[in-house]
Amino acid sequence: MSSDAGDVVVSVRDVGKCYSIYDKPQDRLKQAFWRGRRQYYREFWALRHASFDVRRGESVGIVGRNGSGKSTLLQIIAGTQIPTEGEVHVRGRLAALLELGSGFNAEFTGRENVFLTASILNMTRSDIEQRFDDIAAFADIGSYIDQPVKTYSSGMFARLAFAVAVCVDPDILIVDEILSVGDIGFQQKCVGRMRQMRENGLTLLFVSHSPDAIRSVCQRALFLVEGKPAYWGPAEVAMNRYLNYIREQANAEALKTQGDLRERVAFESQVQHQTRYGTGHVQIEAVELLDDAGRPCRAFKFGDQITLEVRVRSRIAVENLSISFLLRDMTGIDLTGTTTFDECFPLPPLPAGGELTVRFRFRSVLREGSFGVCLAVNRVTQRDGSDNVLFDQVDGCIAFSVIPDLERPVHYKFHTPMEIEFEAMNDLSQARSAP
């Protein structure tokens, strides 16, 4: 534990969870009969060697593929499971959204379940009555609040569960992918409320497969691989490593059917990057940002033309190449980008040792701030990406800034050109009587 232990509200120390896997139902009976003198099961460690501290007011994401141990870890922290090894210490009122409808009685109405769940969180009936209108308004399920929850859709379940959890003022909130069942408007509403609560001192543990949600809500993140911690640190770095892992897994599957790409190629070009991955058969050699006169530039104003110039070199004879880029803001949110494949812009085949330079030209529609560029080179022919192979992806390979223009302020992340029209009526009496 850190020296600043007074601010630690969740402490996880070498936690593991092991399950006994029986191949046949009768093996359970045999195990009970022999009472440990013989073993009729296989051990499966769903989680192993997890250790980290979460401080008051901190937001932590838990990321990993399905089966990586995310839910098991959160259930142990919430106290609904007991660890096989290690220990967890939690300080403060904890509200957990672990599974759809967990903690609800299916025969009770939504109203009755609000009082039941809140009372479990040590709230008095008078406190619940004072907050009930806020809970019902946030859930926004109308008259269904007085219907049995067994009649609810999955979205209504999520609405009511989240409304109860955020309206009882928990010190620690655990959210495990439950928001994925809600509509997009409700998801945005929940993310906005979590940001607000975080600013007011809430400690948040958040599982999501959405990179943007993790990057925008969380400060740090834990990346799990097959039940073991693979990275613990800044959320953006954790998400980059998680996405890298997914791409590497997808690449490995694709390479099984690609006879010409069995051996990886080491990266040789010295392109600046935060992270880099791929098979290396085609590599990004150089990247530059140019102004409208073709000169290298790192600062642009709204409306300026930006040229992103990319040079790649192939180590093999290859065709069906696609080059892509995306722009990312300082918080790690992906803003915009495209691929030559999506734009139906075919690139020529390259021989071994061949080079290709591609230029993307676009107008700056971004508000002031700093932005990074990510580049990738793929081979793909199918629109569903089923034969996609990633040769090279370089995150954070070049950065630029957008400087303010007082004549044309941009108030949001970016501005989309608009057409505006109006109709004026000078005769107000006609306007009032018009159908």
Buried (B, 14 or more C-beta within 10 A) or exposed (E): EEEEEEBBBBBBBEBBBBEEEBEEEEBEEBBEEEEEEEEBBEEEBBBBEBBBBBBBBBBBBBBBBEEBBBBBBBBBBBEEBEBBBBEBEBBEBBBBBBBBBBBBBEEBBBBBBBBBBBEEBEBEEEBBEEBBEEBBEBBBBEEBBEBBBEEBEEBBBBBBBBBBBBBBBBBBBBBBBBBBBBEEEBBEBBBEBBBEBBEEEBBBBBBBBBBBBBBBBBBBBBBBBBBBBBBBEBBBBBBBBBBBBEBBEBBEEBBEEBEEBEEEBEBEBEBEBEBBBBBBBBBBBBBBBBBEEEEEBEEBBBBBEBBBBBBBBBBBEBEBBBBBBBBBBEEBBEEEBBBBBEEEEEBEEBEEEBEBEBEBEBBBBBBEBEBBBBBBBBBBEEEEEEBBBBBBBBBBBBBBEBEEBEEEEBEEBBBEEEEEEEEEEEEEEEEEEEE
